[in-house]
């Protein structure tokens, strides 16, 4: 992906974002503010994902290492510029 393509993608994502907290976090990162801290939605999202992962493991929704590597390779192949 080129810098121009990445900027276009970021512009599109920002244009679609409704959360003021997320937009302020992006602004803090891009402006290089020294006092930037991880917003609360980030922590909440990580906790939510961890709980979902634990539920998946208990339910047997897991992949072998080989399956995970194959899935990741397929995912990356589909997203690489041609």
PDB file of N, CA, C and O in Angstrom:
ATOM      1  N   UNK A   1       0.850  -1.175   0.000  1.00  0.00           N
ATOM      2  CA  UNK A   1       0.000   0.000   0.000  1.00  0.00           C
ATOM      3  C   UNK A   1       0.896   1.238   0.000  1.00  0.00           C
ATOM      4  O   UNK A   1       1.867   1.317   0.753  1.00  0.00           O
ATOM      5  N   UNK A   2       0.564   2.177  -0.833  1.00  0.00           N
ATOM      6  CA  UNK A   2       1.335   3.408  -0.904  1.00  0.00           C
ATOM      7  C   UNK A   2       0.851   4.385   0.163  1.00  0.00           C
ATOM      8  O   UNK A   2      -0.204   4.192   0.767  1.00  0.00           O
ATOM      9  N   UNK A   3       1.634   5.428   0.384  1.00  0.00           N
ATOM     10  CA  UNK A   3       1.243   6.455   1.349  1.00  0.00           C
ATOM     11  C   UNK A   3      -0.062   7.120   0.925  1.00  0.00           C
ATOM     12  O   UNK A   3      -0.914   7.417   1.763  1.00  0.00           O
ATOM     13  N   UNK A   4      -0.214   7.349  -0.359  1.00  0.00           N
ATOM     14  CA  UNK A   4      -1.441   7.979  -0.870  1.00  0.00           C
ATOM     15  C   UNK A   4      -2.650   7.080  -0.613  1.00  0.00           C
ATOM     16  O   UNK A   4      -3.705   7.558  -0.196  1.00  0.00           O
ATOM     17  N   UNK A   5      -2.495   5.790  -0.859  1.00  0.00           N
ATOM     18  CA  UNK A   5      -3.592   4.844  -0.623  1.00  0.00           C
ATOM     19  C   UNK A   5      -3.934   4.764   0.858  1.00  0.00           C
ATOM     20  O   UNK A   5      -5.108   4.729   1.228  1.00  0.00           O
ATOM     21  N   UNK A   6      -2.912   4.734   1.701  1.00  0.00           N
ATOM     22  CA  UNK A   6      -3.139   4.674   3.139  1.00  0.00           C
ATOM     23  C   UNK A   6      -3.842   5.927   3.631  1.00  0.00           C
ATOM     24  O   UNK A   6      -4.765   5.841   4.441  1.00  0.00           O
ATOM     25  N   UNK A   7      -3.421   7.084   3.155  1.00  0.00           N
ATOM     26  CA  UNK A   7      -4.088   8.337   3.549  1.00  0.00           C
ATOM     27  C   UNK A   7      -5.552   8.328   3.129  1.00  0.00           C
ATOM     28  O   UNK A   7      -6.421   8.752   3.892  1.00  0.00           O
ATOM     29  N   UNK A   8      -5.826   7.852   1.932  1.00  0.00           N
ATOM     30  CA  UNK A   8      -7.211   7.786   1.454  1.00  0.00           C
ATOM     31  C   UNK A   8      -8.044   6.861   2.339  1.00  0.00           C
ATOM     32  O   UNK A   8      -9.190   7.168   2.668  1.00  0.00           O
ATOM     33  N   UNK A   9      -7.458   5.731   2.719  1.00  0.00           N
ATOM     34  CA  UNK A   9      -8.160   4.788   3.581  1.00  0.00           C
ATOM     35  C   UNK A   9      -8.419   5.416   4.950  1.00  0.00           C
ATOM     36  O   UNK A   9      -9.514   5.287   5.499  1.00  0.00           O
ATOM     37  N   UNK A  10      -7.417   6.092   5.497  1.00  0.00           N
ATOM     38  CA  UNK A  10      -7.581   6.738   6.799  1.00  0.00           C
ATOM     39  C   UNK A  10      -8.630   7.844   6.735  1.00  0.00           C
ATOM     40  O   UNK A  10      -9.455   7.971   7.640  1.00  0.00           O
ATOM     41  N   UNK A  11      -8.601   8.641   5.672  1.00  0.00           N
ATOM     42  CA  UNK A  11      -9.612   9.695   5.509  1.00  0.00           C
ATOM     43  C   UNK A  11     -11.012   9.082   5.510  1.00  0.00           C
ATOM     44  O   UNK A  11     -11.921   9.593   6.164  1.00  0.00           O
ATOM     45  N   UNK A  12     -11.174   7.993   4.777  1.00  0.00           N
ATOM     46  CA  UNK A  12     -12.469   7.331   4.698  1.00  0.00           C
ATOM     47  C   UNK A  12     -12.910   6.823   6.073  1.00  0.00           C
ATOM     48  O   UNK A  12     -14.070   6.981   6.456  1.00  0.00           O
ATOM     49  N   UNK A  13     -11.988   6.221   6.803  1.00  0.00           N
ATOM     50  CA  UNK A  13     -12.318   5.703   8.134  1.00  0.00           C
ATOM     51  C   UNK A  13     -12.695   6.836   9.075  1.00  0.00           C
ATOM     52  O   UNK A  13     -13.646   6.708   9.846  1.00  0.00           O
ATOM     53  N   UNK A  14     -11.967   7.938   9.022  1.00  0.00           N
ATOM     54  CA  UNK A  14     -12.252   9.090   9.878  1.00  0.00           C
ATOM     55  C   UNK A  14     -13.606   9.685   9.519  1.00  0.00           C
ATOM     56  O   UNK A  14     -14.382  10.043  10.406  1.00  0.00           O
ATOM     57  N   UNK A  15     -13.894   9.794   8.231  1.00  0.00           N
ATOM     58  CA  UNK A  15     -15.178  10.349   7.794  1.00  0.00           C
ATOM     59  C   UNK A  15     -16.359   9.522   8.297  1.00  0.00           C
ATOM     60  O   UNK A  15     -17.437  10.066   8.536  1.00  0.00           O
ATOM     61  N   UNK A  16     -16.166   8.224   8.458  1.00  0.00           N
ATOM     62  CA  UNK A  16     -17.249   7.343   8.889  1.00  0.00           C
ATOM     63  C   UNK A  16     -17.360   7.238  10.408  1.00  0.00           C
ATOM     64  O   UNK A  16     -18.381   6.782  10.922  1.00  0.00           O
ATOM     65  N   UNK A  17     -16.322   7.656  11.128  1.00  0.00           N
ATOM     66  CA  UNK A  17     -16.301   7.494  12.587  1.00  0.00           C
ATOM     67  C   UNK A  17     -17.235   8.493  13.256  1.00  0.00           C
ATOM     68  O   UNK A  17     -17.229   9.677  12.918  1.00  0.00           O
ATOM     69  N   UNK A  18     -18.038   8.017  14.204  1.00  0.00           N
ATOM     70  CA  UNK A  18     -18.980   8.871  14.928  1.00  0.00           C
ATOM     71  C   UNK A  18     -18.534   9.160  16.364  1.00  0.00           C
ATOM     72  O   UNK A  18     -18.992  10.129  16.970  1.00  0.00           O
ATOM     73  N   UNK A  19     -17.657   8.338  16.903  1.00  0.00           N
ATOM     74  CA  UNK A  19     -17.260   8.478  18.302  1.00  0.00           C
ATOM     75  C   UNK A  19     -16.284   9.641  18.478  1.00  0.00           C
ATOM     76  O   UNK A  19     -15.188   9.638  17.919  1.00  0.00           O
ATOM     77  N   UNK A  20     -16.700  10.629  19.261  1.00  0.00           N
ATOM     78  CA  UNK A  20     -15.841  11.776  19.544  1.00  0.00           C
ATOM     79  C   UNK A  20     -14.575  11.328  20.274  1.00  0.00           C
ATOM     80  O   UNK A  20     -13.488  11.844  20.016  1.00  0.00           O
ATOM     81  N   UNK A  21     -14.723  10.372  21.178  1.00  0.00           N
ATOM     82  CA  UNK A  21     -13.570   9.886  21.942  1.00  0.00           C
ATOM     83  C   UNK A  21     -12.524   9.246  21.018  1.00  0.00           C
ATOM     84  O   UNK A  21     -11.325   9.464  21.193  1.00  0.00           O
ATOM     85  N   UNK A  22     -12.973   8.468  20.051  1.00  0.00           N
ATOM     86  CA  UNK A  22     -12.042   7.840  19.108  1.00  0.00           C
ATOM     87  C   UNK A  22     -11.371   8.890  18.230  1.00  0.00           C
ATOM     88  O   UNK A  22     -10.169   8.821  17.976  1.00  0.00           O
ATOM     89  N   UNK A  23     -12.154   9.861  17.770  1.00  0.00           N
ATOM     90  CA  UNK A  23     -11.584  10.919  16.930  1.00  0.00           C
ATOM     91  C   UNK A  23     -10.560  11.744  17.703  1.00  0.00           C
ATOM     92  O   UNK A  23      -9.522  12.121  17.159  1.00  0.00           O
ATOM     93  N   UNK A  24     -10.851  12.020  18.966  1.00  0.00           N
ATOM     94  CA  UNK A  24      -9.886  12.752  19.793  1.00  0.00           C
ATOM     95  C   UNK A  24      -8.619  11.939  20.005  1.00  0.00           C
ATOM     96  O   UNK A  24      -7.526  12.501  20.063  1.00  0.00           O
ATOM     97  N   UNK A  25      -8.754  10.606  20.122  1.00  0.00           N
ATOM     98  CA  UNK A  25      -7.585   9.745  20.287  1.00  0.00           C
ATOM     99  C   UNK A  25      -6.717   9.786  19.035  1.00  0.00           C
ATOM    100  O   UNK A  25      -5.491   9.833  19.128  1.00  0.00           O
ATOM    101  N   UNK A  26      -7.351   9.770  17.866  1.00  0.00           N
ATOM    102  CA  UNK A  26      -6.608   9.871  16.602  1.00  0.00           C
ATOM    103  C   UNK A  26      -5.888  11.215  16.539  1.00  0.00           C
ATOM    104  O   UNK A  26      -4.718  11.287  16.164  1.00  0.00           O
ATOM    105  N   UNK A  27      -6.593  12.265  16.905  1.00  0.00           N
ATOM    106  CA  UNK A  27      -5.990  13.599  16.892  1.00  0.00           C
ATOM    107  C   UNK A  27      -4.777  13.653  17.828  1.00  0.00           C
ATOM    108  O   UNK A  27      -3.748  14.231  17.481  1.00  0.00           O
ATOM    109  N   UNK A  28      -4.901  13.054  19.004  1.00  0.00           N
ATOM    110  CA  UNK A  28      -3.802  13.057  19.966  1.00  0.00           C
ATOM    111  C   UNK A  28      -2.583  12.326  19.414  1.00  0.00           C
ATOM    112  O   UNK A  28      -1.450  12.779  19.579  1.00  0.00           O
ATOM    113  N   UNK A  29      -2.823  11.198  18.760  1.00  0.00           N
ATOM    114  CA  UNK A  29      -1.714  10.428  18.185  1.00  0.00           C
ATOM    115  C   UNK A  29      -1.036  11.220  17.075  1.00  0.00           C
ATOM    116  O   UNK A  29       0.190  11.322  17.034  1.00  0.00           O
ATOM    117  N   UNK A  30      -1.834  11.775  16.182  1.00  0.00           N
ATOM    118  CA  UNK A  30      -1.275  12.477  15.026  1.00  0.00           C
ATOM    119  C   UNK A  30      -0.602  13.792  15.401  1.00  0.00           C
ATOM    120  O   UNK A  30       0.326  14.227  14.721  1.00  0.00           O
ATOM    121  N   UNK A  31      -1.054  14.420  16.464  1.00  0.00           N
ATOM    122  CA  UNK A  31      -0.452  15.692  16.865  1.00  0.00           C
ATOM    123  C   UNK A  31       0.780  15.490  17.738  1.00  0.00           C
ATOM    124  O   UNK A  31       1.508  16.442  18.017  1.00  0.00           O
ATOM    125  N   UNK A  32       1.015  14.253  18.172  1.00  0.00           N
ATOM    126  CA  UNK A  32       2.193  13.961  18.989  1.00  0.00           C
ATOM    127  C   UNK A  32       2.088  14.474  20.406  1.00  0.00           C
ATOM    128  O   UNK A  32       3.101  14.748  21.050  1.00  0.00           O
ATOM    129  N   UNK A  33       0.870  14.605  20.895  1.00  0.00           N
ATOM    130  CA  UNK A  33       0.683  15.093  22.266  1.00  0.00           C
ATOM    131  C   UNK A  33       1.393  14.170  23.251  1.00  0.00           C
ATOM    132  O   UNK A  33       1.305  12.946  23.157  1.00  0.00           O
ATOM    133  N   UNK A  34       2.086  14.778  24.182  1.00  0.00           N
ATOM    134  CA  UNK A  34       2.849  14.014  25.173  1.00  0.00           C
ATOM    135  C   UNK A  34       1.948  13.290  26.168  1.00  0.00           C
ATOM    136  O   UNK A  34       2.302  12.221  26.664  1.00  0.00           O
ATOM    137  N   UNK A  35       0.797  13.863  26.460  1.00  0.00           N
ATOM    138  CA  UNK A  35      -0.056  13.292  27.504  1.00  0.00           C
ATOM    139  C   UNK A  35      -1.101  12.320  26.967  1.00  0.00           C
ATOM    140  O   UNK A  35      -2.089  12.038  27.645  1.00  0.00           O
ATOM    141  N   UNK A  36      -0.892  11.808  25.759  1.00  0.00           N
ATOM    142  CA  UNK A  36      -1.850  10.866  25.199  1.00  0.00           C
ATOM    143  C   UNK A  36      -1.853   9.583  26.015  1.00  0.00           C
ATOM    144  O   UNK A  36      -0.803   8.999  26.284  1.00  0.00           O
ATOM    145  N   UNK A  37      -3.038   9.157  26.402  1.00  0.00           N
ATOM    146  CA  UNK A  37      -3.205   7.869  27.084  1.00  0.00           C
ATOM    147  C   UNK A  37      -4.255   7.073  26.342  1.00  0.00           C
ATOM    148  O   UNK A  37      -5.097   7.627  25.635  1.00  0.00           O
ATOM    149  N   UNK A  38      -4.191   5.799  26.509  1.00  0.00           N
ATOM    150  CA  UNK A  38      -5.129   4.909  25.847  1.00  0.00           C
ATOM    151  C   UNK A  38      -6.552   5.235  26.298  1.00  0.00           C
ATOM    152  O   UNK A  38      -6.819   5.259  27.499  1.00  0.00           O
ATOM    153  N   UNK A  39      -7.464   5.485  25.369  1.00  0.00           N
ATOM    154  CA  UNK A  39      -8.839   5.822  25.756  1.00  0.00           C
ATOM    155  C   UNK A  39      -9.559   4.638  26.374  1.00  0.00           C
ATOM    156  O   UNK A  39      -9.165   3.487  26.187  1.00  0.00           O
ATOM    157  N   UNK A  40     -10.613   4.932  27.108  1.00  0.00           N
ATOM    158  CA  UNK A  40     -11.346   3.879  27.821  1.00  0.00           C
ATOM    159  C   UNK A  40     -11.941   2.852  26.877  1.00  0.00           C
ATOM    160  O   UNK A  40     -12.024   1.676  27.232  1.00  0.00           O
ATOM    161  N   UNK A  41     -12.364   3.262  25.672  1.00  0.00           N
ATOM    162  CA  UNK A  41     -12.962   2.307  24.738  1.00  0.00           C
ATOM    163  C   UNK A  41     -11.959   1.249  24.327  1.00  0.00           C
ATOM    164  O   UNK A  41     -12.342   0.123  24.012  1.00  0.00           O
ATOM    165  N   UNK A  42     -10.672   1.596  24.324  1.00  0.00           N
ATOM    166  CA  UNK A  42      -9.651   0.607  23.962  1.00  0.00           C
ATOM    167  C   UNK A  42      -9.594  -0.498  25.009  1.00  0.00           C
ATOM    168  O   UNK A  42      -9.573  -1.683  24.677  1.00  0.00           O
ATOM    169  N   UNK A  43      -9.568  -0.098  26.267  1.00  0.00           N
ATOM    170  CA  UNK A  43      -9.513  -1.068  27.354  1.00  0.00           C
ATOM    171  C   UNK A  43     -10.770  -1.933  27.358  1.00  0.00           C
ATOM    172  O   UNK A  43     -10.691  -3.152  27.510  1.00  0.00           O
ATOM    173  N   UNK A  44     -11.920  -1.304  27.190  1.00  0.00           N
ATOM    174  CA  UNK A  44     -13.183  -2.042  27.157  1.00  0.00           C
ATOM    175  C   UNK A  44     -13.211  -3.042  26.006  1.00  0.00           C
ATOM    176  O   UNK A  44     -13.696  -4.163  26.159  1.00  0.00           O
ATOM    177  N   UNK A  45     -12.690  -2.631  24.858  1.00  0.00           N
ATOM    178  CA  UNK A  45     -12.656  -3.516  23.692  1.00  0.00           C
ATOM    179  C   UNK A  45     -11.732  -4.705  23.948  1.00  0.00           C
ATOM    180  O   UNK A  45     -12.071  -5.834  23.593  1.00  0.00           O
ATOM    181  N   UNK A  46     -10.582  -4.469  24.553  1.00  0.00           N
ATOM    182  CA  UNK A  46      -9.652  -5.562  24.859  1.00  0.00           C
ATOM    183  C   UNK A  46     -10.268  -6.554  25.840  1.00  0.00           C
ATOM    184  O   UNK A  46     -10.110  -7.765  25.691  1.00  0.00           O
ATOM    185  N   UNK A  47     -10.966  -6.037  26.836  1.00  0.00           N
ATOM    186  CA  UNK A  47     -11.625  -6.913  27.811  1.00  0.00           C
ATOM    187  C   UNK A  47     -12.706  -7.736  27.122  1.00  0.00           C
ATOM    188  O   UNK A  47     -12.824  -8.935  27.373  1.00  0.00           O
ATOM    189  N   UNK A  48     -13.502  -7.101  26.252  1.00  0.00           N
ATOM    190  CA  UNK A  48     -14.561  -7.794  25.530  1.00  0.00           C
ATOM    191  C   UNK A  48     -13.979  -8.915  24.667  1.00  0.00           C
ATOM    192  O   UNK A  48     -14.512 -10.024  24.637  1.00  0.00           O
ATOM    193  N   UNK A  49     -12.881  -8.616  23.967  1.00  0.00           N
ATOM    194  CA  UNK A  49     -12.253  -9.621  23.112  1.00  0.00           C
ATOM    195  C   UNK A  49     -11.674 -10.773  23.922  1.00  0.00           C
ATOM    196  O   UNK A  49     -11.758 -11.929  23.508  1.00  0.00           O
ATOM    197  N   UNK A  50     -11.087 -10.463  25.073  1.00  0.00           N
ATOM    198  CA  UNK A  50     -10.523 -11.515  25.920  1.00  0.00           C
ATOM    199  C   UNK A  50     -11.620 -12.444  26.422  1.00  0.00           C
ATOM    200  O   UNK A  50     -11.446 -13.662  26.430  1.00  0.00           O
ATOM    201  N   UNK A  51     -12.750 -11.879  26.840  1.00  0.00           N
ATOM    202  CA  UNK A  51     -13.867 -12.706  27.307  1.00  0.00           C
ATOM    203  C   UNK A  51     -14.403 -13.578  26.183  1.00  0.00           C
ATOM    204  O   UNK A  51     -14.702 -14.754  26.392  1.00  0.00           O
ATOM    205  N   UNK A  52     -14.526 -12.999  24.983  1.00  0.00           N
ATOM    206  CA  UNK A  52     -15.014 -13.778  23.851  1.00  0.00           C
ATOM    207  C   UNK A  52     -14.039 -14.912  23.522  1.00  0.00           C
ATOM    208  O   UNK A  52     -14.462 -16.020  23.191  1.00  0.00           O
ATOM    209  N   UNK A  53     -12.741 -14.636  23.611  1.00  0.00           N
ATOM    210  CA  UNK A  53     -11.730 -15.660  23.353  1.00  0.00           C
ATOM    211  C   UNK A  53     -11.839 -16.803  24.354  1.00  0.00           C
ATOM    212  O   UNK A  53     -11.751 -17.972  23.979  1.00  0.00           O
ATOM    213  N   UNK A  54     -12.031 -16.466  25.618  1.00  0.00           N
ATOM    214  CA  UNK A  54     -12.171 -17.497  26.641  1.00  0.00           C
ATOM    215  C   UNK A  54     -13.396 -18.367  26.381  1.00  0.00           C
ATOM    216  O   UNK A  54     -13.356 -19.583  26.568  1.00  0.00           O
ATOM    217  N   UNK A  55     -14.494 -17.729  25.945  1.00  0.00           N
ATOM    218  CA  UNK A  55     -15.705 -18.489  25.622  1.00  0.00           C
ATOM    219  C   UNK A  55     -15.454 -19.413  24.428  1.00  0.00           C
ATOM    220  O   UNK A  55     -15.898 -20.561  24.424  1.00  0.00           O
ATOM    221  N   UNK A  56     -14.746 -18.914  23.422  1.00  0.00           N
ATOM    222  CA  UNK A  56     -14.431 -19.731  22.250  1.00  0.00           C
ATOM    223  C   UNK A  56     -13.594 -20.943  22.632  1.00  0.00           C
ATOM    224  O   UNK A  56     -13.847 -22.051  22.158  1.00  0.00           O
ATOM    225  N   UNK A  57     -12.606 -20.736  23.482  1.00  0.00           N
ATOM    226  CA  UNK A  57     -11.740 -21.845  23.910  1.00  0.00           C
ATOM    227  C   UNK A  57     -12.551 -22.887  24.659  1.00  0.00           C
ATOM    228  O   UNK A  57     -12.418 -24.083  24.399  1.00  0.00           O
ATOM    229  N   UNK A  58     -13.395 -22.441  25.593  1.00  0.00           N
ATOM    230  CA  UNK A  58     -14.223 -23.385  26.362  1.00  0.00           C
ATOM    231  C   UNK A  58     -15.169 -24.168  25.455  1.00  0.00           C
ATOM    232  O   UNK A  58     -15.467 -25.332  25.720  1.00  0.00           O
ATOM    233  N   UNK A  59     -15.637 -23.528  24.389  1.00  0.00           N
ATOM    234  CA  UNK A  59     -16.580 -24.174  23.464  1.00  0.00           C
ATOM    235  C   UNK A  59     -15.868 -24.993  22.394  1.00  0.00           C
ATOM    236  O   UNK A  59     -16.516 -25.618  21.555  1.00  0.00           O
ATOM    237  N   UNK A  60     -14.538 -24.991  22.420  1.00  0.00           N
ATOM    238  CA  UNK A  60     -13.784 -25.778  21.449  1.00  0.00           C
ATOM    239  C   UNK A  60     -13.622 -25.127  20.096  1.00  0.00           C
ATOM    240  O   UNK A  60     -13.232 -25.785  19.131  1.00  0.00           O
ATOM    241  N   UNK A  61     -13.915 -23.845  20.013  1.00  0.00           N
ATOM    242  CA  UNK A  61     -13.750 -23.118  18.745  1.00  0.00           C
ATOM    243  C   UNK A  61     -12.307 -22.628  18.658  1.00  0.00           C
ATOM    244  O   UNK A  61     -12.007 -21.460  18.901  1.00  0.00           O
ATOM    245  N   UNK A  62     -11.428 -23.559  18.304  1.00  0.00           N
ATOM    246  CA  UNK A  62      -9.988 -23.264  18.249  1.00  0.00           C
ATOM    247  C   UNK A  62      -9.403 -23.813  16.947  1.00  0.00           C
ATOM    248  O   UNK A  62     -10.039 -24.615  16.263  1.00  0.00           O
ATOM    249  N   UNK A  63      -8.188 -23.376  16.610  1.00  0.00           N
ATOM    250  CA  UNK A  63      -7.478 -23.836  15.421  1.00  0.00           C
ATOM    251  C   UNK A  63      -6.126 -24.397  15.836  1.00  0.00           C
ATOM    252  O   UNK A  63      -5.541 -23.973  16.833  1.00  0.00           O
ATOM    253  N   UNK A  64      -5.644 -25.346  15.066  1.00  0.00           N
ATOM    254  CA  UNK A  64      -4.274 -25.803  15.271  1.00  0.00           C
ATOM    255  C   UNK A  64      -3.350 -24.698  14.760  1.00  0.00           C
ATOM    256  O   UNK A  64      -3.800 -23.773  14.084  1.00  0.00           O
ATOM    257  N   UNK A  65      -2.073 -24.793  15.080  1.00  0.00           N
ATOM    258  CA  UNK A  65      -1.109 -23.801  14.610  1.00  0.00           C
ATOM    259  C   UNK A  65      -1.075 -23.780  13.084  1.00  0.00           C
ATOM    260  O   UNK A  65      -1.009 -22.711  12.478  1.00  0.00           O
ATOM    261  N   UNK A  66      -1.119 -24.944  12.471  1.00  0.00           N
ATOM    262  CA  UNK A  66      -1.088 -25.026  11.014  1.00  0.00           C
ATOM    263  C   UNK A  66      -2.327 -24.368  10.402  1.00  0.00           C
ATOM    264  O   UNK A  66      -2.222 -23.651   9.407  1.00  0.00           O
ATOM    265  N   UNK A  67      -3.500 -24.611  10.997  1.00  0.00           N
ATOM    266  CA  UNK A  67      -4.733 -23.997  10.504  1.00  0.00           C
ATOM    267  C   UNK A  67      -4.682 -22.475  10.655  1.00  0.00           C
ATOM    268  O   UNK A  67      -5.100 -21.743   9.758  1.00  0.00           O
ATOM    269  N   UNK A  68      -4.175 -22.011  11.779  1.00  0.00           N
ATOM    270  CA  UNK A  68      -4.085 -20.571  12.019  1.00  0.00           C
ATOM    271  C   UNK A  68      -3.142 -19.911  11.017  1.00  0.00           C
ATOM    272  O   UNK A  68      -3.430 -18.832  10.498  1.00  0.00           O
ATOM    273  N   UNK A  69      -2.005 -20.571  10.748  1.00  0.00           N
ATOM    274  CA  UNK A  69      -1.058 -20.025   9.763  1.00  0.00           C
ATOM    275  C   UNK A  69      -1.693 -19.958   8.380  1.00  0.00           C
ATOM    276  O   UNK A  69      -1.515 -18.973   7.664  1.00  0.00           O
ATOM    277  N   UNK A  70      -2.429 -20.993   8.000  1.00  0.00           N
ATOM    278  CA  UNK A  70      -3.080 -21.023   6.687  1.00  0.00           C
ATOM    279  C   UNK A  70      -4.144 -19.930   6.587  1.00  0.00           C
ATOM    280  O   UNK A  70      -4.256 -19.261   5.560  1.00  0.00           O
ATOM    281  N   UNK A  71      -4.911 -19.754   7.638  1.00  0.00           N
ATOM    282  CA  UNK A  71      -5.942 -18.708   7.640  1.00  0.00           C
ATOM    283  C   UNK A  71      -5.313 -17.322   7.543  1.00  0.00           C
ATOM    284  O   UNK A  71      -5.814 -16.461   6.819  1.00  0.00           O
ATOM    285  N   UNK A  72      -4.221 -17.103   8.267  1.00  0.00           N
ATOM    286  CA  UNK A  72      -3.547 -15.806   8.230  1.00  0.00           C
ATOM    287  C   UNK A  72      -2.950 -15.553   6.854  1.00  0.00           C
ATOM    288  O   UNK A  72      -3.034 -14.439   6.337  1.00  0.00           O
ATOM    289  N   UNK A  73      -2.351 -16.569   6.259  1.00  0.00           N
ATOM    290  CA  UNK A  73      -1.772 -16.415   4.922  1.00  0.00           C
ATOM    291  C   UNK A  73      -2.860 -16.055   3.911  1.00  0.00           C
ATOM    292  O   UNK A  73      -2.654 -15.197   3.052  1.00  0.00           O
ATOM    293  N   UNK A  74      -4.007 -16.706   4.013  1.00  0.00           N
ATOM    294  CA  UNK A  74      -5.120 -16.420   3.113  1.00  0.00           C
ATOM    295  C   UNK A  74      -5.638 -14.999   3.331  1.00  0.00           C
ATOM    296  O   UNK A  74      -5.921 -14.279   2.373  1.00  0.00           O
ATOM    297  N   UNK A  75      -5.758 -14.610   4.583  1.00  0.00           N
ATOM    298  CA  UNK A  75      -6.227 -13.260   4.930  1.00  0.00           C
ATOM    299  C   UNK A  75      -5.291 -12.210   4.342  1.00  0.00           C
ATOM    300  O   UNK A  75      -5.744 -11.246   3.725  1.00  0.00           O
ATOM    301  N   UNK A  76      -4.002 -12.393   4.530  1.00  0.00           N
ATOM    302  CA  UNK A  76      -3.022 -11.415   4.039  1.00  0.00           C
ATOM    303  C   UNK A  76      -2.971 -11.393   2.516  1.00  0.00           C
ATOM    304  O   UNK A  76      -2.829 -10.331   1.910  1.00  0.00           O
ATOM    305  N   UNK A  77      -3.088 -12.571   1.897  1.00  0.00           N
ATOM    306  CA  UNK A  77      -3.058 -12.642   0.440  1.00  0.00           C
ATOM    307  C   UNK A  77      -4.207 -11.839  -0.168  1.00  0.00           C
ATOM    308  O   UNK A  77      -4.029 -11.153  -1.174  1.00  0.00           O
ATOM    309  N   UNK A  78      -5.377 -11.929   0.443  1.00  0.00           N
ATOM    310  CA  UNK A  78      -6.551 -11.218  -0.045  1.00  0.00           C
ATOM    311  C   UNK A  78      -6.435  -9.705   0.107  1.00  0.00           C
ATOM    312  O   UNK A  78      -7.144  -8.965  -0.575  1.00  0.00           O
ATOM    313  N   UNK A  79      -5.562  -9.234   0.984  1.00  0.00           N
ATOM    314  CA  UNK A  79      -5.462  -7.800   1.261  1.00  0.00           C
ATOM    315  C   UNK A  79      -4.221  -7.126   0.680  1.00  0.00           C
ATOM    316  O   UNK A  79      -4.052  -5.912   0.800  1.00  0.00           O
ATOM    317  N   UNK A  80      -3.359  -7.917   0.054  1.00  0.00           N
ATOM    318  CA  UNK A  80      -2.155  -7.367  -0.535  1.00  0.00           C
ATOM    319  C   UNK A  80      -2.497  -6.704  -1.864  1.00  0.00           C
ATOM    320  O   UNK A  80      -3.300  -7.228  -2.636  1.00  0.00           O
ATOM    321  N   UNK A  81      -1.880  -5.535  -2.133  1.00  0.00           N
ATOM    322  CA  UNK A  81      -2.151  -4.895  -3.420  1.00  0.00           C
ATOM    323  C   UNK A  81      -1.628  -5.755  -4.565  1.00  0.00           C
ATOM    324  O   UNK A  81      -0.615  -6.443  -4.438  1.00  0.00           O
ATOM    325  N   UNK A  82      -2.322  -5.700  -5.653  1.00  0.00           N
ATOM    326  CA  UNK A  82      -1.966  -6.545  -6.801  1.00  0.00           C
ATOM    327  C   UNK A  82      -1.103  -5.802  -7.784  1.00  0.00           C
ATOM    328  O   UNK A  82      -0.711  -6.361  -8.807  1.00  0.00           O
TER     329      UNK A  82
END
